[in-house]
Amino acid sequence: MFKNNNFIERSIAGVLSFLKESVFSDEYALKKGFLQSIDPKIKVVLFLLVLIAMLFIRHSIILLYFYISCLTFAWLSKISIKFFLKRTWVFIPLFSLFIAVPALFSVFTPGDAIVTFKIAKASFIITSQGLSGAILFVMRVVTSVSFAVLLSITTRHFELLRTLRVFKIPQVFVMTLGMCYRYIFLFVEIVENTYIAIKSRVGAKIHYKKGQHIVAWNIAHLWARSCQFNEDVYKAMLSRGYKGEP
């Protein structure tokens, strides 16, 4: 949507692309796939049991089977594998990969050496125990995140929140999640309108420092508007008889 290579356009394009891809993925929950046809309550229980079971698995091969089954369920549920991998490998799995790297070396995980190399006269030894532990850790995180994302993608937002209430999740927590989710739609519209307003006033090409200043100012302004909007919504709820249960 934004072709010019300047700071504002790249920032806005990145934000909108991420939010729209995340929020509007509800379209997958409306498809007639395998997991979409299962009752949300049953789905939540089954996925919760799977997540708990993975905490006690000590073999990466078994976790690999779980991960392959997760990808299979995603395919049977008519979810794009490319979309699913992008959603599941960003942030937490990549972060866990960086955490697991130190565990490869004998300094942190003593054991049988499999690779030895030197960097600036310092010797580094990768042990088989360290490699096994790192693989197990990363596989456990990736598989757990994949199942959690698969549940959220194949279950409509309001159905998932309603299921949480059935399982006695605190009402305040569920309501907060619901309001945050709805606010994202408004946030996307505000970002788009703000960009159009900026472009109509300063043009398509501006110096990157001025672009940074404009973006920073709008972030602060959006934060102030969000706080005021939050207060107005709460007062509107109270005026309509809100007592804690939406």
C-alpha atoms as a printed R data frame, in Angstrom:
    type eleno elety resid chain resno       x       y      z
1   ATOM     1    CA   MET     A     1   0.000   0.000  0.000
2   ATOM     2    CA   PHE     A     2   2.858   2.384  0.813
3   ATOM     3    CA   LYS     A     3   5.543   2.353 -1.844
4   ATOM     4    CA   ASN     A     4   7.735   5.345 -1.026
5   ATOM     5    CA   ASN     A     5  10.748   4.415  1.030
6   ATOM     6    CA   ASN     A     6  10.643   6.923  3.907
7   ATOM     7    CA   PHE     A     7  10.410   6.531  7.646
8   ATOM     8    CA   ILE     A     8   6.724   7.341  8.091
9   ATOM     9    CA   GLU     A     9   5.517   5.057  5.321
10  ATOM    10    CA   ARG     A    10   7.697   2.154  6.443
11  ATOM    11    CA   SER     A    11   6.540   2.583 10.044
12  ATOM    12    CA   ILE     A    12   2.851   2.834  9.172
13  ATOM    13    CA   ALA     A    13   3.047  -0.028  6.673
14  ATOM    14    CA   GLY     A    14   4.702  -2.283  9.243
15  ATOM    15    CA   VAL     A    15   2.134  -1.495 11.942
16  ATOM    16    CA   LEU     A    16  -0.881  -1.922  9.694
17  ATOM    17    CA   SER     A    17   0.425  -5.099  8.112
18  ATOM    18    CA   PHE     A    18   1.028  -6.737 11.495
19  ATOM    19    CA   LEU     A    19  -2.276  -5.638 13.040
20  ATOM    20    CA   LYS     A    20  -4.451  -6.489 10.076
21  ATOM    21    CA   GLU     A    21  -2.843  -9.887  9.652
22  ATOM    22    CA   SER     A    22  -3.358 -10.620 13.350
23  ATOM    23    CA   VAL     A    23  -6.824  -9.194 13.839
24  ATOM    24    CA   PHE     A    24  -8.484 -10.135 10.588
25  ATOM    25    CA   SER     A    25  -7.251 -13.737 10.802
26  ATOM    26    CA   ASP     A    26 -10.714 -14.468 12.222
27  ATOM    27    CA   GLU     A    27 -11.599 -15.400  8.660
28  ATOM    28    CA   TYR     A    28  -9.916 -18.771  9.272
29  ATOM    29    CA   ALA     A    29 -12.278 -19.458 12.172
30  ATOM    30    CA   LEU     A    30 -15.221 -19.109  9.770
31  ATOM    31    CA   LYS     A    31 -13.924 -21.719  7.330
32  ATOM    32    CA   LYS     A    32 -15.370 -25.217  7.284
33  ATOM    33    CA   GLY     A    33 -12.297 -27.062  8.490
34  ATOM    34    CA   PHE     A    34 -11.594 -29.890 10.913
35  ATOM    35    CA   LEU     A    35 -10.930 -27.904 14.094
36  ATOM    36    CA   GLN     A    36 -13.572 -25.287 13.276
37  ATOM    37    CA   SER     A    37 -16.232 -28.005 13.454
38  ATOM    38    CA   ILE     A    38 -15.309 -29.016 17.031
39  ATOM    39    CA   ASP     A    39 -17.115 -27.452 19.983
40  ATOM    40    CA   PRO     A    40 -14.963 -24.638 21.481
41  ATOM    41    CA   LYS     A    41 -15.218 -26.069 25.023
42  ATOM    42    CA   ILE     A    42 -13.963 -29.471 23.888
43  ATOM    43    CA   LYS     A    43 -11.210 -27.810 21.866
44  ATOM    44    CA   VAL     A    44  -9.980 -25.755 24.811
45  ATOM    45    CA   VAL     A    45  -9.886 -28.816 27.089
46  ATOM    46    CA   LEU     A    46  -8.027 -30.949 24.529
47  ATOM    47    CA   PHE     A    47  -5.494 -28.243 23.719
48  ATOM    48    CA   LEU     A    48  -4.941 -27.544 27.408
49  ATOM    49    CA   LEU     A    49  -4.230 -31.229 28.043
50  ATOM    50    CA   VAL     A    50  -1.794 -31.281 25.130
51  ATOM    51    CA   LEU     A    51   0.045 -28.222 26.457
52  ATOM    52    CA   ILE     A    52   0.289 -29.743 29.929
53  ATOM    53    CA   ALA     A    53   1.531 -33.059 28.495
54  ATOM    54    CA   MET     A    54   4.306 -31.291 26.560
55  ATOM    55    CA   LEU     A    55   5.702 -29.880 29.809
56  ATOM    56    CA   PHE     A    56   6.577 -33.418 30.921
57  ATOM    57    CA   ILE     A    57   7.921 -34.780 27.626
58  ATOM    58    CA   ARG     A    58  11.688 -35.374 27.771
59  ATOM    59    CA   HIS     A    59  12.307 -36.509 24.192
60  ATOM    60    CA   SER     A    60  12.551 -34.089 21.272
61  ATOM    61    CA   ILE     A    61  11.419 -36.808 18.831
62  ATOM    62    CA   ILE     A    62   8.044 -37.035 20.582
63  ATOM    63    CA   LEU     A    63   7.757 -33.242 20.484
64  ATOM    64    CA   LEU     A    64   8.528 -33.374 16.767
65  ATOM    65    CA   TYR     A    65   5.606 -35.767 16.290
66  ATOM    66    CA   PHE     A    66   3.382 -33.340 18.191
67  ATOM    67    CA   TYR     A    67   4.580 -30.470 16.007
68  ATOM    68    CA   ILE     A    68   3.935 -32.425 12.800
69  ATOM    69    CA   SER     A    69   0.451 -33.285 14.067
70  ATOM    70    CA   CYS     A    70  -0.123 -29.567 14.767
71  ATOM    71    CA   LEU     A    71   0.823 -28.692 11.187
72  ATOM    72    CA   THR     A    72  -1.456 -31.491  9.971
73  ATOM    73    CA   PHE     A    73  -4.375 -30.118 11.979
74  ATOM    74    CA   ALA     A    74  -3.665 -26.669 10.558
75  ATOM    75    CA   TRP     A    75  -3.757 -28.072  7.025
76  ATOM    76    CA   LEU     A    76  -6.976 -30.002  7.721
77  ATOM    77    CA   SER     A    77  -8.465 -26.783  9.097
78  ATOM    78    CA   LYS     A    78  -7.722 -25.033  5.780
79  ATOM    79    CA   ILE     A    79  -5.117 -22.684  7.245
80  ATOM    80    CA   SER     A    80  -2.304 -21.484  5.006
81  ATOM    81    CA   ILE     A    81   0.881 -23.173  6.229
82  ATOM    82    CA   LYS     A    82   2.933 -20.121  5.272
83  ATOM    83    CA   PHE     A    83   0.634 -17.882  7.320
84  ATOM    84    CA   PHE     A    84   0.699 -20.336 10.221
85  ATOM    85    CA   LEU     A    85   4.500 -20.632 10.281
86  ATOM    86    CA   LYS     A    86   4.889 -16.868 10.211
87  ATOM    87    CA   ARG     A    87   2.509 -16.515 13.145
88  ATOM    88    CA   THR     A    88   4.189 -19.245 15.211
89  ATOM    89    CA   TRP     A    89   7.903 -18.613 14.567
90  ATOM    90    CA   VAL     A    90   7.997 -14.874 15.302
91  ATOM    91    CA   PHE     A    91   8.882 -13.434 18.728
92  ATOM    92    CA   ILE     A    92   8.692 -16.224 21.348
93  ATOM    93    CA   PRO     A    93  10.240 -19.163 19.404
94  ATOM    94    CA   LEU     A    94  13.033 -16.999 17.970
95  ATOM    95    CA   PHE     A    95  13.671 -15.516 21.414
96  ATOM    96    CA   SER     A    96  13.841 -19.006 22.930
97  ATOM    97    CA   LEU     A    97  16.355 -19.976 20.261
98  ATOM    98    CA   PHE     A    98  18.704 -17.211 21.400
99  ATOM    99    CA   ILE     A    99  18.219 -18.286 25.025
100 ATOM   100    CA   ALA     A   100  19.075 -21.892 24.160
101 ATOM   101    CA   VAL     A   101  22.359 -21.055 22.389
102 ATOM   102    CA   PRO     A   102  24.480 -20.694 25.586
103 ATOM   103    CA   ALA     A   103  23.277 -24.102 26.773
104 ATOM   104    CA   LEU     A   104  25.152 -25.675 23.844
105 ATOM   105    CA   PHE     A   105  28.564 -25.006 25.368
106 ATOM   106    CA   SER     A   106  30.430 -26.969 28.009
107 ATOM   107    CA   VAL     A   107  30.680 -23.921 30.285
108 ATOM   108    CA   PHE     A   108  26.952 -24.183 30.976
109 ATOM   109    CA   THR     A   109  26.292 -27.845 30.111
110 ATOM   110    CA   PRO     A   110  29.252 -30.166 30.779
111 ATOM   111    CA   GLY     A   111  29.315 -33.415 28.857
112 ATOM   112    CA   ASP     A   112  30.705 -35.219 25.827
113 ATOM   113    CA   ALA     A   113  32.306 -32.854 23.326
114 ATOM   114    CA   ILE     A   114  31.062 -33.070 19.749
115 ATOM   115    CA   VAL     A   115  32.419 -29.795 18.286
116 ATOM   116    CA   THR     A   116  35.415 -27.715 19.347
117 ATOM   117    CA   PHE     A   117  36.413 -24.395 17.833
118 ATOM   118    CA   LYS     A   118  38.331 -21.233 18.692
119 ATOM   119    CA   ILE     A   119  37.386 -17.556 18.438
120 ATOM   120    CA   ALA     A   120  40.068 -14.972 19.291
121 ATOM   121    CA   LYS     A   121  42.184 -17.595 21.074
122 ATOM   122    CA   ALA     A   122  39.244 -18.675 23.228
123 ATOM   123    CA   SER     A   123  38.159 -22.314 22.971
124 ATOM   124    CA   PHE     A   124  34.485 -23.232 22.770
125 ATOM   125    CA   ILE     A   125  33.155 -26.759 23.166
126 ATOM   126    CA   ILE     A   126  29.660 -27.867 22.168
127 ATOM   127    CA   THR     A   127  28.511 -30.912 24.115
128 ATOM   128    CA   SER     A   128  26.013 -33.560 23.087
129 ATOM   129    CA   GLN     A   129  24.081 -32.996 26.332
130 ATOM   130    CA   GLY     A   130  23.937 -29.253 25.645
131 ATOM   131    CA   LEU     A   131  22.761 -29.805 22.073
132 ATOM   132    CA   SER     A   132  20.050 -32.238 23.197
133 ATOM   133    CA   GLY     A   133  18.861 -29.868 25.904
134 ATOM   134    CA   ALA     A   134  18.751 -26.873 23.555
135 ATOM   135    CA   ILE     A   135  16.814 -28.812 20.909
136 ATOM   136    CA   LEU     A   136  14.369 -30.067 23.547
137 ATOM   137    CA   PHE     A   137  13.810 -26.554 24.894
138 ATOM   138    CA   VAL     A   138  13.258 -24.952 21.486
139 ATOM   139    CA   MET     A   139  10.990 -27.774 20.298
140 ATOM   140    CA   ARG     A   140   8.886 -27.533 23.449
141 ATOM   141    CA   VAL     A   141   8.436 -23.761 23.030
142 ATOM   142    CA   VAL     A   142   7.702 -23.940 19.299
143 ATOM   143    CA   THR     A   143   5.203 -26.783 19.691
144 ATOM   144    CA   SER     A   144   3.422 -25.135 22.616
145 ATOM   145    CA   VAL     A   145   3.156 -21.799 20.805
146 ATOM   146    CA   SER     A   146   1.939 -23.555 17.648
147 ATOM   147    CA   PHE     A   147  -0.903 -25.319 19.455
148 ATOM   148    CA   ALA     A   148  -1.885 -22.116 21.273
149 ATOM   149    CA   VAL     A   149  -1.944 -20.126 18.014
150 ATOM   150    CA   LEU     A   150  -3.855 -22.916 16.255
151 ATOM   151    CA   LEU     A   151  -6.537 -22.760 18.949
152 ATOM   152    CA   SER     A   152  -6.883 -18.978 18.620
153 ATOM   153    CA   ILE     A   153  -6.977 -19.075 14.817
154 ATOM   154    CA   THR     A   154  -9.646 -21.797 14.568
155 ATOM   155    CA   THR     A   155 -11.898 -20.378 17.285
156 ATOM   156    CA   ARG     A   156 -13.848 -17.152 16.932
157 ATOM   157    CA   HIS     A   157 -12.902 -14.458 19.378
158 ATOM   158    CA   PHE     A   158 -16.186 -14.210 21.283
159 ATOM   159    CA   GLU     A   159 -16.524 -18.025 21.484
160 ATOM   160    CA   LEU     A   160 -13.068 -18.333 23.012
161 ATOM   161    CA   LEU     A   161 -13.833 -15.645 25.593
162 ATOM   162    CA   ARG     A   162 -17.159 -17.297 26.424
163 ATOM   163    CA   THR     A   163 -15.348 -20.601 26.925
164 ATOM   164    CA   LEU     A   164 -12.915 -18.936 29.330
165 ATOM   165    CA   ARG     A   165 -15.857 -17.801 31.443
166 ATOM   166    CA   VAL     A   166 -17.175 -21.374 31.559
167 ATOM   167    CA   PHE     A   167 -13.839 -22.455 33.028
168 ATOM   168    CA   LYS     A   168 -14.157 -19.848 35.802
169 ATOM   169    CA   ILE     A   169 -11.527 -17.473 34.451
170 ATOM   170    CA   PRO     A   170 -11.942 -14.154 36.362
171 ATOM   171    CA   GLN     A   171 -14.535 -11.962 34.699
172 ATOM   172    CA   VAL     A   172 -12.302  -8.854 34.811
173 ATOM   173    CA   PHE     A   173  -9.568 -10.686 32.888
174 ATOM   174    CA   VAL     A   174 -11.981 -11.885 30.198
175 ATOM   175    CA   MET     A   175 -13.617  -8.462 29.837
176 ATOM   176    CA   THR     A   176 -10.229  -6.753 29.538
177 ATOM   177    CA   LEU     A   177  -9.213  -9.135 26.756
178 ATOM   178    CA   GLY     A   178 -12.460  -8.498 24.916
179 ATOM   179    CA   MET     A   179 -12.149  -4.719 25.103
180 ATOM   180    CA   CYS     A   180  -8.486  -4.802 24.019
181 ATOM   181    CA   TYR     A   181  -9.390  -6.915 21.019
182 ATOM   182    CA   ARG     A   182 -12.151  -4.534 19.976
183 ATOM   183    CA   TYR     A   183  -9.913  -1.521 20.429
184 ATOM   184    CA   ILE     A   184  -7.457  -2.906 17.871
185 ATOM   185    CA   PHE     A   185 -10.028  -2.284 15.112
186 ATOM   186    CA   LEU     A   186 -10.324   1.338 16.172
187 ATOM   187    CA   PHE     A   187  -6.547   1.602 16.461
188 ATOM   188    CA   VAL     A   188  -6.071   0.431 12.859
189 ATOM   189    CA   GLU     A   189  -8.542   3.051 11.617
190 ATOM   190    CA   ILE     A   190  -6.847   5.797 13.652
191 ATOM   191    CA   VAL     A   191  -3.404   4.852 12.276
192 ATOM   192    CA   GLU     A   192  -4.663   4.926  8.688
193 ATOM   193    CA   ASN     A   193  -6.425   8.276  9.141
194 ATOM   194    CA   THR     A   194  -3.383   9.760 10.874
195 ATOM   195    CA   TYR     A   195  -1.123   8.710  8.013
196 ATOM   196    CA   ILE     A   196  -3.445  10.214  5.422
197 ATOM   197    CA   ALA     A   197  -3.608  13.464  7.409
198 ATOM   198    CA   ILE     A   198   0.205  13.625  7.679
199 ATOM   199    CA   LYS     A   199   0.694  12.930  3.977
200 ATOM   200    CA   SER     A   200  -1.886  15.530  2.965
201 ATOM   201    CA   ARG     A   201  -0.057  18.202  4.994
202 ATOM   202    CA   VAL     A   202   3.644  17.456  4.509
203 ATOM   203    CA   GLY     A   203   3.681  15.497  1.255
204 ATOM   204    CA   ALA     A   204   5.036  12.085  0.427
205 ATOM   205    CA   LYS     A   205   8.742  12.861  0.853
206 ATOM   206    CA   ILE     A   206  10.191  14.441  3.993
207 ATOM   207    CA   HIS     A   207  13.527  14.226  5.825
208 ATOM   208    CA   TYR     A   208  13.804  11.118  7.995
209 ATOM   209    CA   LYS     A   209  14.471  13.161 11.168
210 ATOM   210    CA   LYS     A   210  11.289  15.134 10.653
211 ATOM   211    CA   GLY     A   211   9.508  11.870  9.947
212 ATOM   212    CA   GLN     A   212  10.739  10.409 13.233
213 ATOM   213    CA   HIS     A   213   9.578  13.535 15.061
214 ATOM   214    CA   ILE     A   214   6.112  13.335 13.493
215 ATOM   215    CA   VAL     A   215   5.724   9.640 14.290
216 ATOM   216    CA   ALA     A   216   6.898  10.131 17.898
217 ATOM   217    CA   TRP     A   217   4.472  13.040 18.382
218 ATOM   218    CA   ASN     A   218   1.578  11.009 17.001
219 ATOM   219    CA   ILE     A   219   2.412   8.069 19.255
220 ATOM   220    CA   ALA     A   220   2.235  10.367 22.281
221 ATOM   221    CA   HIS     A   221  -0.983  11.944 21.008
222 ATOM   222    CA   LEU     A   222  -2.524   8.511 20.403
223 ATOM   223    CA   TRP     A   223  -1.607   7.462 23.935
224 ATOM   224    CA   ALA     A   224  -3.361  10.538 25.360
225 ATOM   225    CA   ARG     A   225  -6.412   9.877 23.185
226 ATOM   226    CA   SER     A   226  -6.457   6.240 24.314
227 ATOM   227    CA   CYS     A   227  -6.471   7.214 27.994
228 ATOM   228    CA   GLN     A   228  -9.317   9.663 27.408
229 ATOM   229    CA   PHE     A   229 -11.219   7.129 25.305
230 ATOM   230    CA   ASN     A   230 -10.821   4.518 28.056
231 ATOM   231    CA   GLU     A   231 -12.262   6.921 30.641
232 ATOM   232    CA   ASP     A   232 -15.178   7.884 28.382
233 ATOM   233    CA   VAL     A   233 -16.071   4.254 27.661
234 ATOM   234    CA   TYR     A   234 -15.996   3.360 31.353
235 ATOM   235    CA   LYS     A   235 -18.257   6.298 32.249
236 ATOM   236    CA   ALA     A   236 -20.639   5.307 29.445
237 ATOM   237    CA   MET     A   237 -20.763   1.752 30.828
238 ATOM   238    CA   LEU     A   238 -21.518   3.014 34.343
239 ATOM   239    CA   SER     A   239 -24.278   5.278 33.038
240 ATOM   240    CA   ARG     A   240 -25.921   2.225 31.425
241 ATOM   241    CA   GLY     A   241 -25.928   0.186 34.622
242 ATOM   242    CA   TYR     A   242 -22.615  -1.660 34.436
243 ATOM   243    CA   LYS     A   243 -22.085  -3.681 37.643
244 ATOM   244    CA   GLY     A   244 -19.089  -5.821 36.704
245 ATOM   245    CA   GLU     A   245 -20.649  -8.264 34.229
246 ATOM   246    CA   PRO     A   246 -20.855  -7.087 30.586
